[in-house]
Amino acid sequence: MANTNIPPPPETPPRPPRSGVSRETEKELRREERALEPTLKKLERTEEERFAADRAARLGLPYINLLGFPINTDALRLVPEERARAVKAIVFWKQGKEVRLGAVDPTSRAVRDLENELVDQEGFHVRRYLCSPRSLDLALSMYVKVAREGAKRDRYLALPTEELTIFEREIRNLKELGQRIVELPTTEVLDTIVAGAVKLEASDIHIEPKEGYARLRYRIDGVLQDITNFSLAGYTQLLSRVKVLSGLKLNVHDLPQDGSFVLQTAQTTIDVRTSIIPGDPGENIVLRLLDRNMAVKRIEDLGMKDRDRDLILKELKKPDGMILNTGPTGSGKTTTLATFLQLINKPELKIITLEDPIEYRIPGVEQTQVDEESGYTFSRGLRSILRQDPDIILVGEIRDTDTAETAMHAALTGHLVLTTLHTNDAVGAIPRLVDMGVRPYIIAPAVNAIIAQRLVRKVCPHCAEEYPATSEERALIREALSGAAKDVFDPKVLDNPKLTLVRAKGCPKCNETGYRGRIGVFEIFAVKGEIEKLATEGADTMALKEAAHKQGMTTVTQDAMLKVLEKITTLEEAERVGEV
């Protein structure tokens, strides 16, 4: 039997009092030493990991450092915490029937028994790794996350099929929904509010207390729609129920709280993320709905022009570099990147994501989620992901300098990186990265292409009304499309006396809004040629924008106007999202 008493790495003995040194000097030296303690601890950790790596090499086993490793809770659940601590081993990775087991002594009888159980009883293929005691202790602390997720699974709201069927039959529009909510007893209000949001395909629910009443709104196709007002007494009971469901504190009213619960229907499972912030006269509630079964779009359905789609398809074939998608919250960036991932997902490629939260589930892709409480941030998570030797990485958002620099270096060292950044337009991404501390001479070779996007509502096909374009509308469109590439816009179209546009009218099919569904409007350019030269030199936004236009880039506003001419959307909608 292998020796399970692995000696710890040697410790540095305490320093004896210094001779020939005054008491004041000795105190000062001690203070300096205490200031160095964090660095010394890091050195100790390095020494312990080196000791473990050397032992793994002698045993002919692979070594794993679990510090910051993106351990997935599905893997942890294979072995109960008590058993893991007893045998000093942990299942740190699971994909299908493939399992990786990290242990302080992988050759011990206890670890071999655990491996045999996983193989014989569960049918797993197990690979053993050696890890250091400190590394294992840090990994074992992840069982707290398992317990937390278990508690979350207990917090769910079930919507029976018959309730949704009755709702669909009896509620024909937003006005009728509002009347139904006002008439219901307060104990049934939340179920009806959520059922309405599901059936109307709302992305989030807003409940806002006012003086004397509470307002309910849904965000549908990116625009908030008033549903109804109801009593503050009903709001108070609703707030309490939302807090209980979301695992929040009932007695806290002056601090923001975030939580979640699961909405279960016969057709799908929806993660509901709760945000509550203090306000006057009460707490504001926002419930964000994330459908786990939401399908990833085809690239043809995103709304890209042929030339933009061809550019992106070319960049996605490259083995390294970065594709950066920019725009405000809710502009469709995640949907676009998920579409890209599904398009390039192949069995021979290792793809790992780091998201907050996971919105689309893509088979064959290893998806991880940021967890600030356990320290799995974008910055730390990205460094851990790189140790997994991926081919393609999706980073949900670049929020800080450390994440930006790590992502850039990953793009320069053989990885294709897809990520997002909050800027108003595509060219603004370059100076934004510089402001974050990324050096210009790194940005240019690392970034392959930059995208900016918004979402416009599509006019309802059932009630869209065509009408002759007025001279004012023609002038407005002509000005917006001034300078657009000739292969995407022919100005002669606006001289056609028979030119027609569409307006939103409203019908039961679109809840009387006149719109149904959304489509992307884009500005896209490749970082090459003059743009690459300007980026390296740290040129200003105006120079970069001029170079991008010479390359053939159309702006978000211009793309929206092209969709107006195609009768996909209305001029009013294009003005809402553009800079007209």
Helices and strands as residue ranges (DSSP letters): H 23-35, H 37-59, H 73-76, H 81-87, E 89-95, E 98-103, H 109-120, E 125-130, H 133-140, H 143-154, E 156-158, H 161-170, H 174-183, H 186-199, E 204-209, E 214-220, E 223-230, H 232-246, E 257-264, E 269-277, E 284-291, G 299-301, H 306-316, E 321-326, H 333-344, E 351-355, E 366-369, G 372-374, H 378-386, E 392-395, H 401-412, E 416-421, H 429-435, H 440-446, E 447-459, E 465-468, H 471-480, G 491-495, E 500-503, G 508-510, E 515-526, H 529-537, H 541-551, H 556-565, H 571-577
